[in-house]
Amino acid sequence: MLNVPTLWTVFVVNFMALGLIWAYVTHSYPKFEAARFWMASAFVGATGAITALIRLFVESPVPLLFGAVGIIMASCFAAVGIQRFYGRPVPWRAMAAVGIVSLAGVVFFRIVYDHMQLRMLSYTLGQGFPLLLALRLLLSPQDGRVSPGAWLSSIVIITIIAIFVARAVGNALGGDFSAVAGSQGHAVMVLALLFLSMTLNFGFLLMAMDRLRNEVADLALLDDLTGVANRRHLLQRLSEECARSERSGEPFSLLVIDLDGFKTINDTHGHAAGDACLQHFTLMAQTRLRPGDMLARTGGDEFCVVLPSSSLREGAAIARRVLEVCRQDAAVCTGKDIPIAISIGVAEWDRSIGQFPDRLIAHADHALYAAKKNGKNDFAVYDPAPPLSPEPPGSVEAARKFA
């Protein structure tokens, strides 16, 4: 036969261990706010179980009441952790109201009017309602999918709520699944909830691992200095755009940007000033791009901009806007301010490029070379049309063609 005090002791030990795990996660990742609430849930739940065990040695309803407070608060903290994991505001008022009503019902139906069925119903409300509020978030797709950890947590929460409902129904039909009874039915329920609670925390850990893995993946695609996409991310995006354009026939454009005289800035003012120029240019360029355009730093003082669903003429218009904001900024430089000048090459995807982004980059580089040859601080577009005068194949027309 299952021994209820032993099961509650195992419950305490396991939840203390889970609390220590979440404490370590909290210490290692201070910005991971959800871990703090899941840690609190484990420790408070363990404390509530310890308090409830005192009833074995004290003939008083007080330990059970304080134990109920701990278990209900543990459920609330677990739900709050889910809310904060998804960056949602916590419905503190709703949770506080349910908690107070639940505890008031437990106290009233234990001390004032002893009624086991209504007491357990009040207790079930306090345990289940916060988890029910958080269930919607777990089942909502994030970035187009529900993570495996969220699926597992959802299944566990649904199962826990089903057990709570079955317990309430069982009590209403004349059974006694309360902690006071200490029956085998209550022991089986404690064993099931112990297993499910541990599995729920495992689901939370999977959610945390998935989130941290995605953050690491995002960092691998960002430039450390400017915070925009790096070369790896650029090539991924270009491959996607090339494949999309080959299917639909809709073109897109690419800008290749180079800061003029950047080596001189580094040599004269130092690398810290050069870094500041790169960051300043990034901020200026982003003010002239459209939603959906992607700015990437490909190395040194070189940048690229992917312009989805954009013709060569539209690409030239964006290049002109970026160029103008840099010229205006340079015109107001005074004192120790360092003016920034740029050259831009513009190219458009066509069928000859297919799914080979390097060909498009080569075309834009060719246009960039022409812009620098024309005196820098300007832009040029790549035109694959045969030239009227003898020039190298794949000529570049000056930017004034689109002016």
C-alpha positions in Angstrom: 0.0 0.0 0.0 1.1 3.6 -0.8 2.1 5.6 2.3 0.8 9.1 2.0 3.4 10.8 4.4 6.2 9.1 2.4 4.8 10.4 -0.9 4.6 13.9 0.5 8.2 13.6 1.7 9.2 12.6 -1.8 7.2 15.5 -3.1 9.1 17.9 -0.9 12.6 16.5 -1.8 11.8 16.6 -5.5 10.5 20.1 -5.4 13.5 21.3 -3.4 15.7 19.8 -6.1 13.7 21.5 -8.8 14.0 24.8 -6.9 17.8 24.5 -6.8 17.9 23.8 -10.6 15.9 26.9 -11.3 18.0 28.9 -8.8 21.1 27.9 -10.8 19.3 28.9 -14.1 18.4 32.2 -12.5 22.0 32.8 -11.4 23.4 31.9 -14.8 20.8 33.9 -16.8 19.8 36.9 -14.7 17.6 38.3 -17.5 15.6 35.2 -17.8 12.7 36.4 -15.7 10.5 33.4 -16.0 13.1 31.2 -14.2 12.7 33.3 -11.0 9.0 32.5 -10.8 9.5 28.8 -11.6 12.1 28.7 -8.8 9.6 30.4 -6.5 6.9 27.9 -7.5 9.2 25.0 -6.6 10.4 26.3 -3.3 6.9 27.6 -2.2 5.3 24.3 -3.2 7.9 22.4 -1.2 7.4 24.7 1.8 3.6 24.2 1.6 4.1 20.4 1.5 6.4 20.5 4.5 3.8 22.6 6.4 1.1 20.2 5.5 3.2 17.3 6.9 3.3 18.9 10.3 -0.3 17.9 10.8 1.0 14.4 11.5 2.4 15.7 14.7 0.0 18.5 15.6 -3.8 18.1 16.1 -4.7 21.4 14.4 -6.1 22.4 11.1 -3.6 25.3 10.9 -0.8 23.3 9.2 -3.2 22.1 6.5 -4.4 25.6 5.8 -0.9 27.0 5.5 0.0 24.0 3.3 -3.0 24.9 1.1 -1.7 28.5 0.9 1.7 27.2 -0.3 0.3 24.9 -2.9 -2.0 27.5 -4.3 0.8 30.1 -4.4 3.1 27.5 -6.2 0.4 27.1 -8.9 0.2 30.9 -9.2 3.9 31.4 -9.5 4.1 28.6 -12.2 1.5 30.4 -14.2 3.2 33.8 -13.8 6.4 32.3 -15.0 4.6 31.2 -18.2 3.2 34.7 -18.7 6.6 36.3 -18.3 8.2 33.7 -20.5 6.1 35.0 -23.4 6.6 38.6 -22.3 2.9 39.1 -21.4 1.7 41.3 -18.5 0.7 39.3 -15.5 -3.1 39.5 -14.6 -2.1 40.0 -10.9 -5.6 41.2 -9.9 -7.4 38.2 -11.4 -4.9 35.8 -9.8 -5.0 37.6 -6.4 -8.8 37.6 -6.5 -9.0 33.9 -7.3 -6.3 33.1 -4.6 -8.1 35.1 -1.9 -11.5 33.6 -2.8 -10.0 30.1 -2.8 -8.2 30.5 0.5 -11.2 32.1 2.1 -13.3 29.2 1.0 -10.8 26.7 2.4 -10.7 28.5 5.7 -14.5 29.0 5.9 -15.4 25.4 5.0 -12.8 24.0 7.4 -13.2 26.2 10.5 -16.5 28.0 10.3 -18.6 25.4 8.5 -16.8 22.1 8.1 -17.7 20.8 4.6 -15.1 18.7 2.9 -16.7 18.8 -0.6 -16.9 22.6 -0.7 -13.5 23.0 0.9 -11.9 20.8 -1.8 -13.8 22.6 -4.5 -12.4 25.9 -3.2 -8.9 24.4 -3.1 -9.2 23.1 -6.6 -10.2 26.5 -7.9 -7.1 28.1 -6.5 -4.8 25.4 -7.9 -6.4 25.1 -11.4 -7.5 28.6 -12.4 -4.0 30.1 -12.7 -2.8 27.2 -14.8 -5.9 27.4 -17.0 -5.1 31.1 -17.7 -1.6 30.3 -18.8 -2.6 27.3 -21.0 -3.8 29.6 -23.8 -0.3 31.1 -24.1 1.4 27.6 -24.2 -0.9 26.6 -27.1 -0.4 29.8 -29.1 2.2 29.4 -31.9 5.3 31.6 -31.5 7.1 32.3 -34.8 4.8 30.0 -36.5 5.2 27.0 -34.2 4.6 25.7 -30.7 7.8 24.5 -29.1 8.1 20.9 -27.9 8.5 22.1 -24.3 5.2 24.2 -24.6 3.4 21.1 -26.0 4.6 19.0 -23.1 3.7 21.6 -20.6 0.2 22.0 -22.1 -0.5 18.3 -22.0 0.7 18.1 -18.4 -1.5 21.1 -17.4 -4.5 19.6 -19.1 -3.9 16.3 -17.3 -3.5 18.1 -13.9 -6.7 20.1 -14.4 -8.5 16.8 -15.3 -7.3 15.2 -12.1 -8.5 18.3 -10.1 -11.9 18.0 -11.8 -12.0 14.2 -11.1 -11.1 14.9 -7.5 -13.9 17.4 -7.1 -16.4 15.1 -8.8 -15.3 12.2 -6.6 -15.7 14.3 -3.5 -19.2 15.5 -4.6 -20.2 11.8 -5.2 -19.3 10.9 -1.6 -15.6 10.0 -1.8 -12.9 11.6 0.3 -9.8 12.6 -1.6 -8.6 15.2 0.9 -5.3 15.1 2.7 -7.1 14.5 6.0 -8.5 11.2 4.8 -5.1 9.7 3.9 -6.9 7.1 1.8 -5.3 5.0 -1.0 -7.3 7.2 -3.5 -5.6 10.2 -2.1 -2.2 8.5 -2.2 -2.6 7.6 -5.9 -3.6 11.2 -6.6 -0.5 12.5 -4.8 1.7 10.1 -6.7 0.2 11.2 -10.1 0.5 14.9 -9.2 4.1 14.4 -8.1 5.0 12.8 -11.4 3.0 15.5 -13.4 4.6 18.4 -11.5 8.1 17.1 -12.2 7.1 16.6 -15.9 5.7 20.1 -16.0 9.0 21.6 -14.8 10.8 19.4 -17.4 8.6 21.1 -20.0 9.6 24.5 -18.6 13.2 23.5 -18.9 12.7 22.4 -22.6 11.0 25.8 -23.2 14.0 27.6 -21.7 16.5 25.5 -23.7 14.6 26.2 -26.9 14.5 30.0 -26.2 18.2 30.1 -25.3 19.1 28.1 -28.4 17.1 30.5 -30.6 18.9 33.5 -29.0 22.3 31.9 -29.7 21.2 31.3 -33.3 20.1 34.9 -33.6 23.5 36.1 -32.2 25.3 34.0 -34.8 23.5 35.9 -37.5 24.2 39.4 -36.2 27.2 41.7 -36.5 28.7 42.3 -33.0 29.5 46.0 -33.6 26.5 47.4 -35.4 23.8 44.9 -34.4 22.6 44.4 -38.1 22.8 41.2 -40.0 26.2 39.7 -40.7 27.5 38.1 -44.0 26.2 34.7 -43.1 22.7 36.1 -42.5 22.9 38.1 -45.8 23.8 35.0 -47.8 20.9 33.1 -46.3 18.5 35.9 -47.1 19.8 36.3 -50.7 19.4 32.5 -51.3 15.8 32.7 -50.1 15.1 35.8 -52.3 16.8 34.2 -55.3 14.7 31.0 -54.9 11.5 33.1 -54.5 12.2 35.2 -57.5 13.0 32.2 -59.7 9.6 30.7 -58.8 7.6 33.9 -59.2 9.6 35.9 -61.7 9.4 38.9 -59.5 12.7 40.7 -59.2 14.5 42.1 -56.2 17.4 44.5 -55.8 20.7 44.6 -53.9 22.7 47.6 -52.7 26.4 47.2 -52.0 27.7 50.1 -49.9 31.3 51.1 -49.1 32.4 53.9 -46.8 34.8 56.2 -48.7 38.1 56.9 -47.0 37.4 54.6 -44.1 41.1 53.6 -43.8 42.1 57.2 -43.5 39.5 57.6 -40.6 41.0 54.7 -38.8 44.6 55.8 -39.4 43.9 59.5 -38.4 41.4 59.2 -35.6 41.8 55.6 -34.3 39.8 52.5 -34.5 37.4 53.6 -31.9 36.4 56.5 -34.1 36.1 54.2 -37.0 33.8 51.9 -35.1 31.7 54.9 -34.1 31.4 55.9 -37.8 30.2 52.4 -38.7 27.6 52.5 -35.9 26.5 56.0 -36.9 26.1 55.1 -40.6 24.1 52.0 -39.6 21.6 54.2 -37.7 21.4 56.7 -40.6 20.9 54.1 -43.3 18.1 52.3 -41.3 16.1 55.6 -41.2 15.9 55.5 -45.0 15.0 51.8 -45.5 11.5 50.3 -45.7 10.0 47.6 -43.5 11.2 44.3 -44.8 14.5 45.7 -46.2 17.6 44.1 -44.7 20.8 45.9 -43.9 23.9 43.7 -43.4 27.5 44.4 -42.6 29.6 42.1 -44.7 33.0 43.1 -43.2 35.1 46.1 -42.5 33.4 49.1 -44.0 31.3 47.2 -46.4 27.5 46.9 -46.2 24.7 45.4 -48.2 21.0 46.1 -48.4 18.5 43.5 -49.6 15.4 45.1 -51.2 12.7 42.5 -51.7 10.2 43.0 -54.5 12.1 46.0 -55.8 13.0 46.9 -59.4 16.3 48.4 -60.4 14.7 51.9 -60.5 13.2 51.4 -57.0 16.6 50.2 -55.8 18.2 53.3 -57.2 15.6 55.5 -55.4 16.5 53.8 -52.0 20.3 54.3 -52.8 19.6 57.9 -53.4 17.8 58.3 -50.1 20.7 56.6 -48.2 23.2 58.7 -50.0 21.4 62.0 -49.3 21.0 61.4 -45.6 24.8 60.8 -45.4 25.5 64.0 -47.4 23.2 66.0 -45.1 24.8 64.6 -42.0 28.3 65.4 -43.4 27.2 69.0 -44.2 26.4 69.8 -40.6 29.6 68.3 -39.2 31.7 70.7 -37.0 34.7 70.5 -34.8 35.8 66.9 -34.2 32.8 65.4 -36.0 33.9 63.0 -38.8 31.9 63.3 -42.0 30.8 60.1 -43.6 30.8 59.6 -47.4 29.6 56.5 -49.1 29.6 54.9 -52.5 26.8 52.5 -53.6 26.3 49.9 -56.3 22.8 48.8 -57.3 21.9 45.6 -59.1 18.7 43.7 -59.8 18.1 40.0 -59.9 17.3 38.5 -63.3 16.9 35.0 -64.8 20.6 34.8 -65.6 21.4 35.0 -61.9 19.0 32.1 -60.9 19.7 30.8 -57.4 23.3 32.0 -57.2 23.5 35.0 -54.9 27.2 35.5 -55.6 26.4 36.5 -59.2 24.1 39.3 -57.9 26.7 40.4 -55.4 29.3 40.5 -58.3 26.9 42.7 -60.3 26.4 45.1 -57.5 30.2 45.2 -56.8 30.7 46.1 -60.4 28.3 49.0 -60.0 30.1 50.0 -56.8 33.4 50.1 -58.6 31.9 52.4 -61.2 30.5 54.7 -58.5 34.0 55.0 -57.0 35.6 55.5 -60.4 33.1 58.4 -61.0 34.4 60.3 -58.0 33.0 58.5 -55.0 30.2 59.8 -52.8 27.7 58.7 -55.4 25.9 55.6 -56.6 25.7 53.7 -59.9 23.5 50.9 -61.2 24.5 47.7 -63.0 23.1 47.5 -66.6 23.7 44.2 -68.4 22.6 45.8 -71.8 25.3 45.9 -74.5 27.1 49.3 -74.5 26.8 51.6 -77.6 30.5 52.4 -77.3 33.4 49.9 -76.9 33.5 49.0 -73.2 34.0 45.9 -71.1 31.1 43.4 -71.2 28.4 43.9 -68.5 28.7 47.7 -68.5 27.7 49.9 -65.7 25.6 53.1 -66.3 26.0 56.0 -64.0 23.5 56.7 -61.4 22.3 59.8 -63.1 20.3 57.6 -65.5 17.8 57.2 -62.7 18.1 60.7 -61.3 
